[in-house]
């Protein structure tokens, strides 16, 4: 996925995610250590909805504080 914005202007991407099985599962969401620090994710912890349900809402926000052609981040859930 791609998020585009200007410096110091936050942009977000929202999506819903379900578990692969028909059961609730605890999750922890974070960006890898080599990701740009200007990426954030909410919620960081919670219950992932079971397969077949609407899905748990996840939001990724990017607000760059420096100029660079491309920033990257790898989200782990």
MODELLER restraints for C-alpha pairs under 7 A, 6 or more apart:
rsr = mdl.restraints
at = mdl.atoms
rsr.add(forms.Gaussian(group=physical.xy_distance, feature=features.Distance(at['CA:3:A'], at['CA:11:A']), mean=6.84, stdev=0.5))
rsr.add(forms.Gaussian(group=physical.xy_distance, feature=features.Distance(at['CA:5:A'], at['CA:11:A']), mean=5.99, stdev=0.5))
rsr.add(forms.Gaussian(group=physical.xy_distance, feature=features.Distance(at['CA:7:A'], at['CA:63:A']), mean=6.84, stdev=0.5))
rsr.add(forms.Gaussian(group=physical.xy_distance, feature=features.Distance(at['CA:7:A'], at['CA:64:A']), mean=5.11, stdev=0.5))
rsr.add(forms.Gaussian(group=physical.xy_distance, feature=features.Distance(at['CA:7:A'], at['CA:65:A']), mean=5.67, stdev=0.5))
rsr.add(forms.Gaussian(group=physical.xy_distance, feature=features.Distance(at['CA:7:A'], at['CA:66:A']), mean=6.43, stdev=0.5))
rsr.add(forms.Gaussian(group=physical.xy_distance, feature=features.Distance(at['CA:7:A'], at['CA:67:A']), mean=6.64, stdev=0.5))
rsr.add(forms.Gaussian(group=physical.xy_distance, feature=features.Distance(at['CA:8:A'], at['CA:63:A']), mean=5.53, stdev=0.5))
rsr.add(forms.Gaussian(group=physical.xy_distance, feature=features.Distance(at['CA:8:A'], at['CA:64:A']), mean=5.56, stdev=0.5))
rsr.add(forms.Gaussian(group=physical.xy_distance, feature=features.Distance(at['CA:8:A'], at['CA:65:A']), mean=5.43, stdev=0.5))
rsr.add(forms.Gaussian(group=physical.xy_distance, feature=features.Distance(at['CA:9:A'], at['CA:63:A']), mean=5.58, stdev=0.5))
rsr.add(forms.Gaussian(group=physical.xy_distance, feature=features.Distance(at['CA:10:A'], at['CA:61:A']), mean=6.51, stdev=0.5))
rsr.add(forms.Gaussian(group=physical.xy_distance, feature=features.Distance(at['CA:10:A'], at['CA:62:A']), mean=5.53, stdev=0.5))
rsr.add(forms.Gaussian(group=physical.xy_distance, feature=features.Distance(at['CA:10:A'], at['CA:63:A']), mean=4.19, stdev=0.5))
rsr.add(forms.Gaussian(group=physical.xy_distance, feature=features.Distance(at['CA:11:A'], at['CA:61:A']), mean=5.68, stdev=0.5))
rsr.add(forms.Gaussian(group=physical.xy_distance, feature=features.Distance(at['CA:11:A'], at['CA:62:A']), mean=5.42, stdev=0.5))
rsr.add(forms.Gaussian(group=physical.xy_distance, feature=features.Distance(at['CA:11:A'], at['CA:63:A']), mean=6.44, stdev=0.5))
rsr.add(forms.Gaussian(group=physical.xy_distance, feature=features.Distance(at['CA:12:A'], at['CA:59:A']), mean=6.67, stdev=0.5))
rsr.add(forms.Gaussian(group=physical.xy_distance, feature=features.Distance(at['CA:12:A'], at['CA:60:A']), mean=5.48, stdev=0.5))
rsr.add(forms.Gaussian(group=physical.xy_distance, feature=features.Distance(at['CA:12:A'], at['CA:61:A']), mean=4.27, stdev=0.5))
rsr.add(forms.Gaussian(group=physical.xy_distance, feature=features.Distance(at['CA:12:A'], at['CA:62:A']), mean=6.23, stdev=0.5))
rsr.add(forms.Gaussian(group=physical.xy_distance, feature=features.Distance(at['CA:13:A'], at['CA:59:A']), mean=5.70, stdev=0.5))
rsr.add(forms.Gaussian(group=physical.xy_distance, feature=features.Distance(at['CA:13:A'], at['CA:60:A']), mean=5.22, stdev=0.5))
rsr.add(forms.Gaussian(group=physical.xy_distance, feature=features.Distance(at['CA:13:A'], at['CA:61:A']), mean=6.51, stdev=0.5))
rsr.add(forms.Gaussian(group=physical.xy_distance, feature=features.Distance(at['CA:14:A'], at['CA:58:A']), mean=5.76, stdev=0.5))
rsr.add(forms.Gaussian(group=physical.xy_distance, feature=features.Distance(at['CA:14:A'], at['CA:59:A']), mean=4.44, stdev=0.5))
rsr.add(forms.Gaussian(group=physical.xy_distance, feature=features.Distance(at['CA:14:A'], at['CA:60:A']), mean=6.45, stdev=0.5))
rsr.add(forms.Gaussian(group=physical.xy_distance, feature=features.Distance(at['CA:15:A'], at['CA:57:A']), mean=5.79, stdev=0.5))
rsr.add(forms.Gaussian(group=physical.xy_distance, feature=features.Distance(at['CA:15:A'], at['CA:58:A']), mean=5.44, stdev=0.5))
rsr.add(forms.Gaussian(group=physical.xy_distance, feature=features.Distance(at['CA:15:A'], at['CA:59:A']), mean=6.55, stdev=0.5))
rsr.add(forms.Gaussian(group=physical.xy_distance, feature=features.Distance(at['CA:16:A'], at['CA:55:A']), mean=4.83, stdev=0.5))
rsr.add(forms.Gaussian(group=physical.xy_distance, feature=features.Distance(at['CA:16:A'], at['CA:56:A']), mean=5.07, stdev=0.5))
rsr.add(forms.Gaussian(group=physical.xy_distance, feature=features.Distance(at['CA:16:A'], at['CA:57:A']), mean=4.36, stdev=0.5))
rsr.add(forms.Gaussian(group=physical.xy_distance, feature=features.Distance(at['CA:16:A'], at['CA:58:A']), mean=5.86, stdev=0.5))
rsr.add(forms.Gaussian(group=physical.xy_distance, feature=features.Distance(at['CA:17:A'], at['CA:55:A']), mean=4.74, stdev=0.5))
rsr.add(forms.Gaussian(group=physical.xy_distance, feature=features.Distance(at['CA:17:A'], at['CA:56:A']), mean=5.16, stdev=0.5))
rsr.add(forms.Gaussian(group=physical.xy_distance, feature=features.Distance(at['CA:17:A'], at['CA:57:A']), mean=6.56, stdev=0.5))
rsr.add(forms.Gaussian(group=physical.xy_distance, feature=features.Distance(at['CA:18:A'], at['CA:48:A']), mean=5.82, stdev=0.5))
rsr.add(forms.Gaussian(group=physical.xy_distance, feature=features.Distance(at['CA:18:A'], at['CA:49:A']), mean=5.02, stdev=0.5))
rsr.add(forms.Gaussian(group=physical.xy_distance, feature=features.Distance(at['CA:18:A'], at['CA:50:A']), mean=5.57, stdev=0.5))
rsr.add(forms.Gaussian(group=physical.xy_distance, feature=features.Distance(at['CA:18:A'], at['CA:51:A']), mean=5.37, stdev=0.5))
rsr.add(forms.Gaussian(group=physical.xy_distance, feature=features.Distance(at['CA:18:A'], at['CA:55:A']), mean=4.62, stdev=0.5))
rsr.add(forms.Gaussian(group=physical.xy_distance, feature=features.Distance(at['CA:18:A'], at['CA:56:A']), mean=6.23, stdev=0.5))
rsr.add(forms.Gaussian(group=physical.xy_distance, feature=features.Distance(at['CA:19:A'], at['CA:25:A']), mean=6.98, stdev=0.5))
rsr.add(forms.Gaussian(group=physical.xy_distance, feature=features.Distance(at['CA:19:A'], at['CA:48:A']), mean=5.84, stdev=0.5))
rsr.add(forms.Gaussian(group=physical.xy_distance, feature=features.Distance(at['CA:19:A'], at['CA:49:A']), mean=5.86, stdev=0.5))
rsr.add(forms.Gaussian(group=physical.xy_distance, feature=features.Distance(at['CA:19:A'], at['CA:50:A']), mean=4.89, stdev=0.5))
rsr.add(forms.Gaussian(group=physical.xy_distance, feature=features.Distance(at['CA:19:A'], at['CA:51:A']), mean=5.17, stdev=0.5))
rsr.add(forms.Gaussian(group=physical.xy_distance, feature=features.Distance(at['CA:20:A'], at['CA:51:A']), mean=5.46, stdev=0.5))
rsr.add(forms.Gaussian(group=physical.xy_distance, feature=features.Distance(at['CA:21:A'], at['CA:50:A']), mean=5.95, stdev=0.5))
rsr.add(forms.Gaussian(group=physical.xy_distance, feature=features.Distance(at['CA:21:A'], at['CA:51:A']), mean=5.24, stdev=0.5))
rsr.add(forms.Gaussian(group=physical.xy_distance, feature=features.Distance(at['CA:22:A'], at['CA:50:A']), mean=4.45, stdev=0.5))
rsr.add(forms.Gaussian(group=physical.xy_distance, feature=features.Distance(at['CA:22:A'], at['CA:51:A']), mean=4.82, stdev=0.5))
rsr.add(forms.Gaussian(group=physical.xy_distance, feature=features.Distance(at['CA:23:A'], at['CA:50:A']), mean=4.55, stdev=0.5))
rsr.add(forms.Gaussian(group=physical.xy_distance, feature=features.Distance(at['CA:24:A'], at['CA:47:A']), mean=6.07, stdev=0.5))
rsr.add(forms.Gaussian(group=physical.xy_distance, feature=features.Distance(at['CA:24:A'], at['CA:48:A']), mean=5.55, stdev=0.5))
rsr.add(forms.Gaussian(group=physical.xy_distance, feature=features.Distance(at['CA:24:A'], at['CA:49:A']), mean=5.10, stdev=0.5))
rsr.add(forms.Gaussian(group=physical.xy_distance, feature=features.Distance(at['CA:24:A'], at['CA:50:A']), mean=5.04, stdev=0.5))
rsr.add(forms.Gaussian(group=physical.xy_distance, feature=features.Distance(at['CA:25:A'], at['CA:47:A']), mean=5.38, stdev=0.5))
rsr.add(forms.Gaussian(group=physical.xy_distance, feature=features.Distance(at['CA:25:A'], at['CA:48:A']), mean=5.16, stdev=0.5))
rsr.add(forms.Gaussian(group=physical.xy_distance, feature=features.Distance(at['CA:26:A'], at['CA:46:A']), mean=5.64, stdev=0.5))
rsr.add(forms.Gaussian(group=physical.xy_distance, feature=features.Distance(at['CA:26:A'], at['CA:47:A']), mean=4.49, stdev=0.5))
rsr.add(forms.Gaussian(group=physical.xy_distance, feature=features.Distance(at['CA:26:A'], at['CA:48:A']), mean=6.06, stdev=0.5))
rsr.add(forms.Gaussian(group=physical.xy_distance, feature=features.Distance(at['CA:27:A'], at['CA:45:A']), mean=5.52, stdev=0.5))
rsr.add(forms.Gaussian(group=physical.xy_distance, feature=features.Distance(at['CA:27:A'], at['CA:46:A']), mean=5.54, stdev=0.5))
rsr.add(forms.Gaussian(group=physical.xy_distance, feature=features.Distance(at['CA:27:A'], at['CA:47:A']), mean=5.97, stdev=0.5))
rsr.add(forms.Gaussian(group=physical.xy_distance, feature=features.Distance(at['CA:27:A'], at['CA:48:A']), mean=6.33, stdev=0.5))
rsr.add(forms.Gaussian(group=physical.xy_distance, feature=features.Distance(at['CA:27:A'], at['CA:77:A']), mean=6.40, stdev=0.5))
rsr.add(forms.Gaussian(group=physical.xy_distance, feature=features.Distance(at['CA:28:A'], at['CA:44:A']), mean=5.59, stdev=0.5))
rsr.add(forms.Gaussian(group=physical.xy_distance, feature=features.Distance(at['CA:28:A'], at['CA:45:A']), mean=4.50, stdev=0.5))
rsr.add(forms.Gaussian(group=physical.xy_distance, feature=features.Distance(at['CA:28:A'], at['CA:46:A']), mean=6.91, stdev=0.5))
rsr.add(forms.Gaussian(group=physical.xy_distance, feature=features.Distance(at['CA:28:A'], at['CA:77:A']), mean=5.70, stdev=0.5))
rsr.add(forms.Gaussian(group=physical.xy_distance, feature=features.Distance(at['CA:29:A'], at['CA:41:A']), mean=6.97, stdev=0.5))
rsr.add(forms.Gaussian(group=physical.xy_distance, feature=features.Distance(at['CA:29:A'], at['CA:44:A']), mean=4.76, stdev=0.5))
rsr.add(forms.Gaussian(group=physical.xy_distance, feature=features.Distance(at['CA:29:A'], at['CA:45:A']), mean=6.22, stdev=0.5))
rsr.add(forms.Gaussian(group=physical.xy_distance, feature=features.Distance(at['CA:29:A'], at['CA:76:A']), mean=5.63, stdev=0.5))
rsr.add(forms.Gaussian(group=physical.xy_distance, feature=features.Distance(at['CA:29:A'], at['CA:77:A']), mean=4.36, stdev=0.5))
rsr.add(forms.Gaussian(group=physical.xy_distance, feature=features.Distance(at['CA:30:A'], at['CA:41:A']), mean=6.75, stdev=0.5))
rsr.add(forms.Gaussian(group=physical.xy_distance, feature=features.Distance(at['CA:30:A'], at['CA:44:A']), mean=6.61, stdev=0.5))
rsr.add(forms.Gaussian(group=physical.xy_distance, feature=features.Distance(at['CA:30:A'], at['CA:75:A']), mean=5.76, stdev=0.5))
rsr.add(forms.Gaussian(group=physical.xy_distance, feature=features.Distance(at['CA:30:A'], at['CA:76:A']), mean=5.44, stdev=0.5))
rsr.add(forms.Gaussian(group=physical.xy_distance, feature=features.Distance(at['CA:30:A'], at['CA:77:A']), mean=6.68, stdev=0.5))
rsr.add(forms.Gaussian(group=physical.xy_distance, feature=features.Distance(at['CA:31:A'], at['CA:73:A']), mean=6.43, stdev=0.5))
rsr.add(forms.Gaussian(group=physical.xy_distance, feature=features.Distance(at['CA:31:A'], at['CA:74:A']), mean=5.42, stdev=0.5))
rsr.add(forms.Gaussian(group=physical.xy_distance, feature=features.Distance(at['CA:31:A'], at['CA:75:A']), mean=4.47, stdev=0.5))
rsr.add(forms.Gaussian(group=physical.xy_distance, feature=features.Distance(at['CA:31:A'], at['CA:76:A']), mean=5.96, stdev=0.5))
rsr.add(forms.Gaussian(group=physical.xy_distance, feature=features.Distance(at['CA:32:A'], at['CA:74:A']), mean=5.68, stdev=0.5))
rsr.add(forms.Gaussian(group=physical.xy_distance, feature=features.Distance(at['CA:32:A'], at['CA:75:A']), mean=6.55, stdev=0.5))
rsr.add(forms.Gaussian(group=physical.xy_distance, feature=features.Distance(at['CA:35:A'], at['CA:72:A']), mean=5.91, stdev=0.5))
rsr.add(forms.Gaussian(group=physical.xy_distance, feature=features.Distance(at['CA:35:A'], at['CA:73:A']), mean=4.12, stdev=0.5))
rsr.add(forms.Gaussian(group=physical.xy_distance, feature=features.Distance(at['CA:35:A'], at['CA:74:A']), mean=5.98, stdev=0.5))
rsr.add(forms.Gaussian(group=physical.xy_distance, feature=features.Distance(at['CA:36:A'], at['CA:71:A']), mean=6.27, stdev=0.5))
rsr.add(forms.Gaussian(group=physical.xy_distance, feature=features.Distance(at['CA:36:A'], at['CA:72:A']), mean=6.01, stdev=0.5))
rsr.add(forms.Gaussian(group=physical.xy_distance, feature=features.Distance(at['CA:36:A'], at['CA:73:A']), mean=5.69, stdev=0.5))
rsr.add(forms.Gaussian(group=physical.xy_distance, feature=features.Distance(at['CA:38:A'], at['CA:62:A']), mean=5.67, stdev=0.5))
rsr.add(forms.Gaussian(group=physical.xy_distance, feature=features.Distance(at['CA:38:A'], at['CA:63:A']), mean=5.48, stdev=0.5))
rsr.add(forms.Gaussian(group=physical.xy_distance, feature=features.Distance(at['CA:38:A'], at['CA:64:A']), mean=5.45, stdev=0.5))
rsr.add(forms.Gaussian(group=physical.xy_distance, feature=features.Distance(at['CA:39:A'], at['CA:60:A']), mean=6.93, stdev=0.5))
rsr.add(forms.Gaussian(group=physical.xy_distance, feature=features.Distance(at['CA:39:A'], at['CA:61:A']), mean=5.71, stdev=0.5))
rsr.add(forms.Gaussian(group=physical.xy_distance, feature=features.Distance(at['CA:39:A'], at['CA:62:A']), mean=4.62, stdev=0.5))
rsr.add(forms.Gaussian(group=physical.xy_distance, feature=features.Distance(at['CA:39:A'], at['CA:63:A']), mean=6.82, stdev=0.5))
rsr.add(forms.Gaussian(group=physical.xy_distance, feature=features.Distance(at['CA:39:A'], at['CA:73:A']), mean=6.92, stdev=0.5))
rsr.add(forms.Gaussian(group=physical.xy_distance, feature=features.Distance(at['CA:40:A'], at['CA:60:A']), mean=5.71, stdev=0.5))
rsr.add(forms.Gaussian(group=physical.xy_distance, feature=features.Distance(at['CA:40:A'], at['CA:61:A']), mean=5.24, stdev=0.5))
rsr.add(forms.Gaussian(group=physical.xy_distance, feature=features.Distance(at['CA:40:A'], at['CA:62:A']), mean=6.58, stdev=0.5))
rsr.add(forms.Gaussian(group=physical.xy_distance, feature=features.Distance(at['CA:41:A'], at['CA:59:A']), mean=5.66, stdev=0.5))
rsr.add(forms.Gaussian(group=physical.xy_distance, feature=features.Distance(at['CA:41:A'], at['CA:60:A']), mean=4.54, stdev=0.5))
rsr.add(forms.Gaussian(group=physical.xy_distance, feature=features.Distance(at['CA:41:A'], at['CA:61:A']), mean=6.34, stdev=0.5))
rsr.add(forms.Gaussian(group=physical.xy_distance, feature=features.Distance(at['CA:42:A'], at['CA:58:A']), mean=5.95, stdev=0.5))
rsr.add(forms.Gaussian(group=physical.xy_distance, feature=features.Distance(at['CA:42:A'], at['CA:59:A']), mean=5.35, stdev=0.5))
rsr.add(forms.Gaussian(group=physical.xy_distance, feature=features.Distance(at['CA:42:A'], at['CA:60:A']), mean=6.68, stdev=0.5))
rsr.add(forms.Gaussian(group=physical.xy_distance, feature=features.Distance(at['CA:43:A'], at['CA:58:A']), mean=6.40, stdev=0.5))
rsr.add(forms.Gaussian(group=physical.xy_distance, feature=features.Distance(at['CA:48:A'], at['CA:56:A']), mean=5.63, stdev=0.5))
rsr.add(forms.Gaussian(group=physical.xy_distance, feature=features.Distance(at['CA:49:A'], at['CA:55:A']), mean=5.28, stdev=0.5))
rsr.add(forms.Gaussian(group=physical.xy_distance, feature=features.Distance(at['CA:49:A'], at['CA:56:A']), mean=5.60, stdev=0.5))
